[in-house]
């Protein structure tokens, strides 16, 4: 994990509760025969500069840079060489999900078509939660996919990243226009669904509930609500499925550790 903190539940979900929310920001490393994969390469080593240039209110909401570790430093500590990353998969393009793109220079970067086209309409330093310079650092390595595969678990379409069912993308529009979830088959046979920021908390899926309305980060509330309802129903039908919001430490803690190969 690149950041971990304890907050109150009401900060992450529309519920008047002071129960703890164990908030986190993390990147997911997956070993696949096609190469090393990172889902949501979060903070780069320029995270302090990013926050210093951002509007003051945004920087306050995101918390200080000293609490955030660059992804590549976390990987090196785990014995994983960032230069070995061959694919980066983004749930969406917000700054805390693609900030390390420039530090995995051998990675092909995949977005849904809707998400990548949306980012090309943005130009300010911080625009709708996106910092376009992170994308510029991966220029020439960006590519998109279409959800032209069969429906999957009630989602309208899918994209099998490697054609073997190990990592399958599904559409989750709402938080951003092309937000994406990734079904990943884990080494122990379990299946996880990484949902990005569709919900920040597991409680948002369990209830289901939107995020705190005082932090309006969802681009389309109606679409986000539709996906939340779908995920709630999916969890009831498939209780063994590990649904992982990007900022829920308790869900991230249930994933197997990924260490180096040496």
N, C-alpha and C positions, 0 to 999 in steps of 0.2 A: 504494500500500500504506500501511496505517496503522501497521504494526509489522513489523519484519524482524529476525531474529536467527539466529545459528548455534548449533545444539544438536547433541547426539550422537543417532545414530539410535535407540538404545535408549530414549530419552526419549519417542519418539513411536510406537514400534511394538514388539511383543513379540519382539525379536531382540537377542541379546547382541552388538551391534556398536557400535563407537565411530566409525564412518563419520559424516560430517556430515549433519545434517538441517537444511536451510535453511528455518526456520520463518517463517511470515508470518501476518498478519491483514489482510484486504483486503475491499473492496466492489467488486462488478462493475457497471459502467455499460454499458447497452445502449441504443443509439439505435434506435427503432422508429417507424414512421409514426403510431402511436397516442400516442406521447409518450416521454419519457425514463424509462428503467427502471433501478432499482438492485436488484441481487440481494444480499441480506445487508448492510443498512446498519449497519455495525459500531459503531465508537466514537462516542459523542456528546461534546460539550464538557464534560460532567459526569463523564468517565471517572475523574478523580482522586477525586471524591467517592464514586463507586461503589466503588472499591477501598478507600477509607478506611473505609467502612461494612461491608465484607464481612469474614467471619472471617479471622483472620490467616493461617492455612494456605492458604486460597484465594488471598489476595492475594500470598503468596509464590510459589505455583505460577504465577500469571498474570503476575508480573513487575511492575516499577514503572510508574506512570502516565507518568513522563517519557519512556518509550520508545514511547508510543502517541500517535498524532496523530488528532484528531477527523476524521471522514469529510468534513464540510463544508469544513474547511480544505484538505484534499487536493483536493477538487473545485474550490474557488475558485482554487487554485494552477494547476490544469489548465485554467482558463477556463470552467468549467461552473458555472452558477448552481444551487444546491440548490433554489431555488424553482421551477425548471423540471421537477423530478422529479414525474412524474404517477403512477407505479406503483412500489411496493416489494414485492419477492418474497422471502420468507424460506425458506431451507432448513430452519430450525428456530428455536426461540424462545430459545435460550441468549443470555445477556447480551451476548456479543461478536459477535452476529449481528444484533441489533436495537437496539443502544444509541443509534443516531442517528435513530430514528423521529420524535422530537419536533422535529428540525431540518430535516425535509423535509415541511412542513405541508400541501403541496398533493398529497401522494401518497396514493393508495388503497393499503392494505396487505393483501396476500393471503397467507394460510396455507392448508395443507390443513385440512379440517374436523377431523381427528383431533388435529392439533397445537393448533389454537385452542381446542378443547374441553378439552384437557389443561391448557392454561395457566389456564383458569378455575377449576381445582381448587387453584391455588397461591396462597399469600397472604403468606408471609414475604418479607423484603427480598431474600434470596437463597434461592430454593426450587428444588431440583433443577437448578441451573445457570441458572435464569430469574430476572430481576429484574422483577417485575410492574409496577413504576412505568414502565418503558419502554413497555409496552403501554398503560398509562393515558395516556401522552402522545400516543397516537394514537387515543384514544377517539373514536368516531364515524367513523373511517376504516378500521376493521378489517373484513375480510370473509374468507370461506372459500370454497374450491372442493372439489369432489368429483372423484375419479379415475374418472369415468364415461365417459371416452373409450375407444377401442379399445386393446388391448394394444400395447406398443411395446418392441421390442428385448428381449423376454422379460419385461418388467415387466407386472404383471397388469392395469393400467389406465393411463390417462393423462388429462391435462387440457391442452388447447391454449389457452394464455392469451389469444391474440388471434385464434384461428380461422384462422391462415394458416400454421401450422407453424413459425413463426420461433422461438417459445419454447414448449416442451412440458414440462409437469411430469409426473414419475413417482414412485410411492411407494417410499420407502426406509426403512421403519420399523425401529427398533432403537436407534439412538443416542438418539432420543426417539420417542414413540409415532407422531407424524405427520411424521417427517423426510421431506424431499422432495428429489429431484434435478431439475435443469432442463437439458434439451437446448436448446442455443442455436445457431442457424446464424449463423456469423460473416460479416463483410463480404467476406472473401476466399473464401467458399464452404466453408471447413472447418466441422466441427461439434464443439462442446465439450459436455461433460456435467459440470455443477457438482454435486458430491456432498455438499456441506456437510461435516459431521464424521463421515460413515460411516467414513472413514479420515482420519487427519490427514496421512498421507504417501502418496506414490506407491508406496513400497515395500509398504505394506499391501495395495495392489491387485495389485502384481506377484507377491507371494509365494503366496497371500494370507496376511495375518496380522492379528490383532487389535492394538489399541493396547497400550501398556505396562500390565500388569495392576495396577501400583501406583497408577495414576491412573484409578480406576473411574468414568469419565464416561458409559459406555454404559448406558442403562436396561435393555436386554434384549440380553444377549450372544448368545443363540441367533439372534435375528432379525438382529442386526448381522452375525453370521457368515454367515448365508444371503445377505445382500446383498453382502458382500465376495466370496463365492464367485461370485455372479452377475456382479459387475463384473470379476472376474478372467477369467471365461470370455468376457465381452463384449469385453474388450480383446484377447483372442486372436483372436476372430472379426472384430473391426473395429479393426485396429491403427492405422488413420488417425484414429480417434476420440480427441480430446483429453479425457481424464478428469482433472478438476481437483479435488483435495481442497482444502478451504477454507484449510488451513494449510500448503500446500506451495508455497514460493516458486518452485521451479524449474518447476513446472507453470504457475503464474500468469504467469511471465516469458514464456511462449510465446504469450500472448494479445496481440492488437494493442492498441496504445495508443489511448485514447479522450480526445481533446482537445476544447477548446471549439469553438463554431461561428463565432467571430469571427476 
